[in-house]
Each structure stands twice: as C-alpha cells, then as structure tokens.
Amino acid sequence: MKVCTFGELMLRLTPPGHQRFTQTASFNVSFGGGEANVAVSLAHYGLDSYFITRLPKHAIGQAAVNSLRRYGVRDDYIVRGSDRIGTYFLEVGASQRPSQVIYDRAGSAVSLMEPDMVDWAAVFDGAQWFHWTGITPALGKKARACVLAACRAARAAGVTVSCDLNYRKKLWTTDEAQQTMIPLMEYVDVCIANEEDAERSLGLRAGKSDVESGQLEEAAYAQVARTLKRTHDFKAVAITLRESFSASHNGWSALMLDDRDCVASYRSRRYDIHIVDRVGGGDSFAAGLIYGLLTKSDTQQALEFAVAASCLKHSIPEDFNLSTAEEVEKLAQGSGSGRVER
C-alpha cells in the first residue's frame, strides 16, 4: 500500500544526556520532523512510504535524505533546492524540568517551496493515504499553498487524508492557526488532536481538563471529538490523552470516534510511561493509527495499535519510532513487562 506524507525534515541538535544548552560542549546530530517521523514508522511497518519535502542540494541536505533512505522511506518526490535546512535544538528535560525547543527554520527550503515544484497527481497516483500536520502551514504562505495544493490533489485522486492538528505556539498565533486550519479541514477525513490542538487550531475547548496536573476530563474530550466530527464531517476523530505528571513520567491513552458511531467513543488501554524521549510521540500515534485503519477491520484494534506504537516510541531516543509492527502488536496484546528477551 502506498502512503504519502508532506512536511519539513529538520536537523535536530541535542545536548548529550540531559545536559542543558548552557552547559553542553557538543550536540548529538539527527534528523526529524512531524510528517517525516510518520513516514519512517509506516515504512517500518512494511508499507510503501513516500515523503515529500524540499531540501538543499548540499551535503547536509543529502544527509537528511539519507536518514530517510536508511529506514526504507521513498524519496522519489523530494525537491532539491535553496540553501537552508530547518533546524531545531532540543534540551531533553527530566523530572520536574521540562524539555525545551528552540527553532531555527525561517527561510528553510520547504518554507520557500512553490506548489508547482511537485507533480501532485503523480504523488497520489495509486496512493491510499496522505498525511500532513498543522506544523507545515505554520511555516508561511508558500507552505500553506503547498498544503492546499496537496490536499486538493489527494481529494481529486480519492485518497484518504489525515491531519494531526499539531499546534505550535512558537510558529504562529491561535488566530493565524484558526484562519488557516479551519478552511483546510474541508479536505480532511481523519483528524488527530491532543489536549490543546482542538482549542488552539479549531477553537474547541475540552472542558476543565488540566494536563499539567495530570487531570483529564475524559467526557469533555469525547464531546470535543463529537463536535469536531459533526462540524467538519470527518470520517474519524482521534484524541490523544496525555497526563503529564513530570517530564519523565506520563500517562498515555487515546479515544476515537469513527463513521460507524458518532455517539460512543472507543477508548484505549492506558499506559504508564517513563520517558526516554518524548519528541515524536504524537507522530508515532498518527502512524500507528494510519496503519491500523488500513490493515485492521476493527476500530478498537486500530486504536490500540496506535497507542501501543506511541508508548514504545517514548522509549526510543531521537525523533523516529523504530519499533516493528510485531513489537507493537505484542505490546497491544498485553506484553509490557519489559523483561529481557533471550
């Protein structure tokens, strides 16, 4: 099955261990970014996974392409040009100290990309799924035009479209996000959100939940899912539920509505997670959900696969979830003791 994602692949620079920016003398180098993370997961699950972006022709741009090739992601539609690759610096938090992200992505190659640089009809020829996130249109007017062109082409080709709302306050305001994201929902079949995305990207609040205190009002999120589904005519809505007790300890689960039931929500198993690297956790959920909805006939099984996949990602350093479908299935079926396998 052919699946496609479009977004920015960034250079990631991280101090070793849990060092702070102000104390480190070196940075670990890797690559990552919302839609690229999804593409890597889907390739790991055995799907024909394509990532669309724009990267410089120089050696760092090639290193970024190679990071995808290493894990089986197809680069047929990656455009080469411009001089800058988006960069982000990540200080990994621990205990009560949160992680910190500093972006350096203004003027990056993908933010200057024009819609006609890609043959979108060719991209979606034979494809079953297209995924994008709210991060990409936040990069500027040209990126927004590319997302719109991609969505229109996917719709014309009869491809299922998913969007992870992924609001980033360091990239745009809530007003800018809503002005852009609400019209784009016309092209979305499957909407994925977390505790703040629905409110900041689409203007819907989930009751009185306070994720920083670890308190979630589950009924309110179920109501948000129903409202989202009804308002935008989504085929399915999935909301991840993160209970943030500290930077190192989270509760993790999700709920979902699909086109078979617009009243009662599906609810996943809850995982108690001790975090190695939180970045990419939501992307691994999105990828797991896409894989589950494409390969499983039961919505509950698809949701459980997605949550288990994301749980495993929290144990893996860097952006990419390198868990196999078999490892995810094993956890989803209840094997989560972490005992050594000999």
C-alpha positions as CSV (number, residue, x, y, z in Angstrom):
1,M,0.0,0.0,0.0
2,K,1.3,3.4,-1.0
3,V,1.1,6.1,1.7
4,C,2.4,9.7,1.4
5,T,3.3,12.5,3.8
6,F,4.4,16.1,3.2
7,G,6.3,18.4,5.6
8,E,9.6,19.6,6.7
9,L,12.6,17.3,7.6
10,M,14.8,19.2,10.1
11,L,18.3,18.9,11.5
12,R,18.0,18.1,15.2
13,L,20.8,19.1,17.6
14,T,20.6,17.8,21.2
15,P,23.0,18.1,24.1
16,P,24.2,14.7,25.3
17,G,22.2,13.0,28.0
18,H,20.1,15.6,30.0
19,Q,22.6,18.4,29.7
20,R,21.4,22.0,29.4
21,F,22.0,24.2,26.4
22,T,24.2,26.5,28.6
23,Q,26.4,23.7,29.8
24,T,27.0,21.4,26.8
25,A,30.2,21.5,24.8
26,S,28.7,19.3,22.0
27,F,25.5,18.3,20.3
28,N,24.2,15.0,19.1
29,V,23.0,15.2,15.4
30,S,20.0,13.5,13.9
31,F,17.0,14.4,11.7
32,G,13.3,14.5,12.3
33,G,10.0,16.3,11.8
34,G,6.4,15.5,12.2
35,E,5.4,14.1,8.8
36,A,8.9,12.5,8.2
37,N,8.5,10.7,11.6
38,V,5.2,9.3,10.3
39,A,6.8,8.2,7.1
40,V,9.6,6.3,8.9
41,S,7.1,4.5,11.1
42,L,4.9,3.5,8.1
43,A,8.0,2.2,6.2
44,H,9.0,0.2,9.4
45,Y,5.5,-1.4,9.3
46,G,6.1,-2.6,5.7
47,L,4.1,0.0,3.8
48,D,5.3,1.7,0.6
49,S,6.0,5.0,2.3
50,Y,6.8,8.3,0.4
51,F,7.9,11.6,2.0
52,I,7.5,14.8,0.1
53,T,9.6,17.9,1.0
54,R,12.2,20.3,-0.3
55,L,15.8,20.1,0.9
56,P,19.1,21.9,-0.1
57,K,21.4,20.2,-2.6
58,H,24.4,20.4,-0.3
59,A,25.8,17.7,1.8
60,I,23.6,18.3,4.9
61,G,20.6,18.2,2.7
62,Q,21.8,14.8,1.3
63,A,22.5,13.6,4.8
64,A,18.8,14.3,5.6
65,V,17.7,12.4,2.5
66,N,19.9,9.5,3.5
67,S,18.4,9.4,7.0
68,L,15.1,8.6,5.4
69,R,16.5,6.1,2.9
70,R,18.2,4.2,5.8
71,Y,14.8,3.2,7.1
72,G,13.1,2.5,3.7
73,V,11.3,5.7,3.1
74,R,10.9,6.6,-0.6
75,D,12.4,9.9,-1.7
76,D,11.1,10.0,-5.3
77,Y,9.2,13.3,-4.8
78,I,11.7,15.2,-2.7
79,V,12.6,18.5,-4.4
80,R,16.2,19.8,-4.1
81,G,17.0,23.5,-3.9
82,S,17.6,26.6,-1.8
83,D,20.3,26.8,0.9
84,R,18.8,26.3,4.3
85,I,17.6,23.2,6.1
86,G,15.3,23.8,9.1
87,T,17.0,23.2,12.4
88,Y,15.7,22.7,15.9
89,F,17.6,22.5,19.2
90,L,16.2,20.2,21.8
91,E,17.2,20.2,25.5
92,V,15.8,17.0,26.9
93,G,14.1,17.6,30.3
94,A,13.9,15.3,33.3
95,S,11.8,15.0,36.4
96,Q,10.2,18.4,37.0
97,R,12.4,20.2,34.4
98,P,10.6,20.3,31.1
99,S,12.2,19.8,27.7
100,Q,13.0,23.0,25.7
101,V,12.9,23.5,21.9
102,I,14.5,26.4,20.0
103,Y,13.6,26.6,16.3
104,D,15.9,28.0,13.6
105,R,13.8,27.3,10.5
106,A,12.9,30.7,9.0
107,G,13.7,30.7,5.3
108,S,14.2,27.0,5.1
109,A,14.0,25.2,1.7
110,V,10.5,23.9,2.3
111,S,9.1,27.2,3.6
112,L,10.1,28.7,0.2
113,M,8.7,25.8,-1.8
114,E,6.1,26.5,-4.6
115,P,3.2,24.2,-5.2
116,D,4.1,23.6,-8.8
117,M,7.5,22.2,-7.8
118,V,5.8,18.9,-7.2
119,D,3.7,16.8,-9.6
120,W,0.9,16.1,-7.0
121,A,-1.1,14.0,-9.4
122,A,1.9,11.7,-9.8
123,V,2.4,11.7,-6.0
124,F,-1.1,10.4,-5.4
125,D,-1.3,8.0,-8.3
126,G,-2.1,4.6,-6.7
127,A,-1.9,6.0,-3.2
128,Q,-4.2,5.0,-0.4
129,W,-3.4,7.7,2.2
130,F,-2.0,11.2,2.6
131,H,-0.9,12.7,5.9
132,W,0.1,16.2,6.9
133,T,0.2,18.2,10.1
134,G,-0.6,21.7,11.3
135,I,3.2,22.4,11.6
136,T,3.7,22.7,7.9
137,P,1.2,25.5,7.1
138,A,2.6,27.4,10.1
139,L,5.9,27.8,8.2
140,G,4.4,30.6,6.0
141,K,2.3,31.5,3.0
142,K,4.1,29.3,0.5
143,A,4.0,26.2,2.7
144,R,0.2,26.8,3.2
145,A,-0.2,27.0,-0.6
146,C,1.6,23.7,-0.9
147,V,-0.5,22.0,1.7
148,L,-3.7,23.2,0.0
149,A,-2.5,22.0,-3.4
150,A,-1.6,18.6,-1.9
151,C,-5.0,18.3,-0.2
152,R,-6.8,19.2,-3.4
153,A,-4.9,16.7,-5.5
154,A,-5.4,14.0,-2.8
155,R,-9.1,14.6,-2.8
156,A,-9.2,14.5,-6.6
157,A,-7.4,11.2,-6.6
158,G,-9.8,9.7,-4.0
159,V,-7.0,9.4,-1.4
160,T,-7.9,9.3,2.4
161,V,-6.4,12.4,4.0
162,S,-5.4,12.6,7.7
163,C,-4.3,15.7,9.6
164,D,-2.6,15.9,13.0
165,L,-3.5,19.4,14.1
166,N,-0.2,19.8,16.0
167,Y,-0.4,23.5,17.1
168,R,3.0,25.1,17.7
169,K,2.8,28.4,19.5
170,K,6.4,29.3,18.6
171,L,5.4,29.3,14.9
172,W,2.1,31.2,14.8
173,T,-0.7,32.6,16.9
174,T,-4.1,30.9,17.6
175,D,-5.8,33.5,15.3
176,E,-3.4,32.7,12.4
177,A,-3.8,29.0,13.0
178,Q,-7.6,29.0,13.0
179,Q,-7.8,31.2,9.9
180,T,-5.7,28.7,8.1
181,M,-6.6,25.4,9.6
182,I,-10.4,25.6,9.6
183,P,-10.8,26.0,5.8
184,L,-8.3,23.1,5.3
185,M,-10.5,20.8,7.3
186,E,-12.7,20.5,4.2
187,Y,-10.2,18.1,2.7
188,V,-9.6,16.0,5.9
189,D,-11.1,12.6,6.5
190,V,-9.3,11.6,9.7
191,C,-8.5,14.3,12.3
192,I,-5.9,13.7,15.1
193,A,-5.6,16.1,18.0
194,N,-4.2,16.3,21.5
195,E,-5.3,18.1,24.6
196,E,-4.7,21.6,23.3
197,D,-4.8,21.3,19.5
198,A,-8.6,21.3,19.1
199,E,-8.9,24.6,21.1
200,R,-6.0,26.5,19.6
201,S,-6.2,25.3,16.0
202,L,-10.0,25.0,15.6
203,G,-11.5,26.9,18.6
204,L,-12.9,24.0,20.6
205,R,-12.1,23.5,24.3
206,A,-12.2,20.3,26.3
207,G,-14.0,21.2,29.5
208,K,-11.8,21.9,32.5
209,S,-9.0,19.4,31.9
210,D,-5.6,20.4,33.2
211,V,-3.0,18.1,31.7
212,E,-0.1,19.6,33.7
213,S,-1.8,18.4,36.9
214,G,-2.4,15.0,35.4
215,Q,-6.2,15.6,35.5
216,L,-8.2,14.8,32.4
217,E,-11.9,15.3,31.9
218,E,-12.5,12.4,29.6
219,A,-16.1,13.1,28.9
220,A,-15.2,16.6,27.7
221,Y,-12.7,15.2,25.2
222,A,-15.3,12.8,23.9
223,Q,-17.7,15.7,23.4
224,V,-14.9,17.6,21.6
225,A,-14.5,14.6,19.3
226,R,-18.2,14.5,18.6
227,T,-18.3,18.3,17.9
228,L,-15.3,18.1,15.6
229,K,-16.7,15.2,13.7
230,R,-20.1,16.8,13.3
231,T,-18.8,20.3,12.4
232,H,-16.2,19.2,9.8
233,D,-17.8,16.0,8.7
234,F,-14.8,13.9,9.5
235,K,-14.9,10.2,9.0
236,A,-13.0,9.7,12.2
237,V,-11.5,11.7,15.1
238,A,-8.8,10.5,17.4
239,I,-7.7,12.4,20.5
240,T,-4.6,11.5,22.5
241,L,-4.8,11.9,26.2
242,R,-1.5,12.7,27.9
243,E,-1.4,13.0,31.7
244,S,1.8,15.0,32.4
245,F,3.0,14.2,35.9
246,S,6.6,15.3,35.1
247,A,9.0,15.4,32.1
248,S,9.9,11.8,32.9
249,H,6.5,10.3,33.8
250,N,3.3,10.5,31.8
251,G,0.1,8.7,31.5
252,W,-0.8,7.9,27.9
253,S,-4.0,6.8,26.2
254,A,-6.5,7.9,23.5
255,L,-10.1,7.9,22.4
256,M,-11.6,7.8,19.0
257,L,-14.9,8.2,17.0
258,D,-15.3,6.7,13.6
259,D,-18.0,6.8,10.9
260,R,-19.8,3.8,12.4
261,D,-20.6,5.5,15.7
262,C,-20.9,9.3,16.3
263,V,-22.1,9.0,19.9
264,A,-20.0,6.5,21.9
265,S,-16.2,6.8,21.7
266,Y,-13.7,4.0,21.5
267,R,-11.3,4.1,24.5
268,S,-7.8,2.7,24.5
269,R,-5.8,1.0,27.2
270,R,-3.8,3.4,29.4
271,Y,0.0,3.2,29.7
272,D,2.1,4.5,32.5
273,I,5.2,5.8,30.6
274,H,8.7,6.5,31.9
275,I,10.1,8.7,29.1
276,V,13.4,8.4,27.3
277,D,12.4,10.9,24.5
278,R,9.0,12.4,24.2
279,V,9.6,14.0,20.7
280,G,7.8,12.1,18.0
281,G,5.3,10.5,20.4
282,G,2.3,12.1,18.7
283,D,3.7,11.3,15.2
284,S,4.1,7.6,16.2
285,F,0.5,7.6,17.3
286,A,-0.6,9.1,14.0
287,A,1.4,6.5,12.0
288,G,0.1,3.6,14.2
289,L,-3.5,4.9,13.6
290,I,-3.0,5.1,9.8
291,Y,-1.5,1.6,9.7
292,G,-4.3,0.3,11.9
293,L,-7.1,1.8,9.9
294,L,-5.5,0.5,6.7
295,T,-4.9,-3.1,7.8
296,K,-7.4,-3.9,10.5
297,S,-11.2,-4.3,10.2
298,D,-11.8,-3.4,13.9
299,T,-11.6,0.2,15.1
300,Q,-10.7,-0.7,18.6
301,Q,-7.7,-2.8,17.3
302,A,-6.6,0.1,15.2
303,L,-6.7,2.5,18.2
304,E,-4.9,0.0,20.5
305,F,-2.1,-0.4,17.8
306,A,-1.7,3.4,17.6
307,V,-1.4,3.9,21.4
308,A,1.0,0.9,21.8
309,A,3.2,2.3,19.0
310,S,3.4,5.7,20.6
311,C,4.1,4.1,24.0
312,L,7.1,2.3,22.5
313,K,8.4,5.5,20.8
314,H,8.7,7.2,24.2
315,S,11.4,4.6,25.0
316,I,13.5,5.4,21.9
317,P,15.9,8.3,21.6
318,E,15.6,10.8,18.7
319,D,12.5,11.5,16.5
320,F,12.0,8.2,14.7
321,N,10.0,5.3,16.1
322,L,12.0,2.2,15.1
323,S,9.5,-0.3,16.5
324,T,8.3,-3.1,14.2
325,A,4.7,-3.9,13.7
326,E,5.3,-7.2,15.5
327,E,6.7,-5.4,18.6
328,V,3.7,-3.0,18.6
329,E,1.3,-5.9,18.3
330,K,2.9,-7.7,21.2
331,L,2.5,-4.7,23.5
332,A,-1.0,-4.0,22.3
333,Q,-1.9,-7.6,23.3
334,G,-0.7,-7.0,26.8
335,S,3.0,-7.9,26.9
336,G,4.5,-4.9,28.5
337,S,6.7,-6.2,31.3
338,G,10.0,-5.1,29.6
339,R,11.7,-8.3,30.6
340,V,14.8,-9.2,28.6
341,E,14.1,-11.4,25.6
342,R,16.7,-14.1,25.2
